[in-house]
C-alpha cells in the first residue's frame, strides 16, 4: 500500500513540473564575490602628457635683400653759391643832391636822376630797368644764385654811391647795372656796355670779360645790334662804378630815343628776351664751358 502511494506522488510531481514550465530559461548564476576583495573605484583619466619630442624646426633660408643702390648725387644748379647784384638804374623821383664821384675825388655829382623816357611809348627808363631786373632775378634764382636787388619798386631814394655800397656789403660776385640810353640823334640805336676804367676798379680783367660775355649773349637773344663803334666803353665818371669794390659792369640795353627800339624795350614779351640774354651772358661768365 505504501509503495503504491509513493508511486502516485512521484507521477503527480512529474506531471506538474512538465505542465508549469513551457520552455527552459537560460539563467546564469553569478557567484558571489569572495569576501575580502577590495572595491576599486574608477579614477578619471588625466590629460595625456604629450611626449612627442620636438624636432628642431629648421629656419627657412631668407636671401639677403638686394643692396640699396646709391642714388646719383643731384647736380648743383650752375649758379649755386654765387651772389649776383642787380641795380635797376634811376628811380621815379630824382635826388639832385650831390655826392663825391669817387672815394678820393673832390668832384661832386648828382646823386640820382630819373633817366630818359621812351620817344614813342612815353615809358620812363626807370620802369623798363626795373621790369627787366625782376625778370632777370627770377632766372638767376631758379639757377641757384643769390640775387641782391638795390630796389624792387620805383619809389625809392637811393644815390648811386649807396647802390654801389649795397654791392660791397653783400660781397657780390658780380654786379650788373641795367640802363637804357637816350641820344639827341634819334637814329642812333643798339646796345653797348660800360666798364670802369682800370684805376677805378680792382677787377678790371673780370669786368671786361663779363661785359663781353653779356653783350654777346644779349644781342644774340634779342636780335638787337651793337651801337656803332661803342660795344664796350670805359668810364671813370660813374659814381656807381667808382664806389664799388666788387666786379661790376653796366649794360645799356638799347635806345629809348629811337622809336623802333623804344617800342621793343617797353614790350613785356621782348623784355623776356632781354632778361634771358643777360642771364645767358652771366652763365657764360661763370661757366664758359656751358656756352662753348
Secondary structure, DSSP 8 states (H G I E B T S, - for coil): -HHHHHHHHHHHHHHHHHHS-SS-----------TT-----------------------------------------TTTT-EEEEEE---SS-EEEEEESSTT---EEEEE----B-TTT--BHHHHHHHHHHHHHHHHHHTT-EEEES-SSS-----HHHHHHHHHHTT-SEEEEEEEE--SSTT---BEEEEE-GGG-S-HHHHHHHHHHHHHHHHHHH---B-TT-SEEEES--HHHHT--S-EEEEEEEETTSHHHHHHHT-HHHHHHHHHHHHHHHHHHH-GGG--
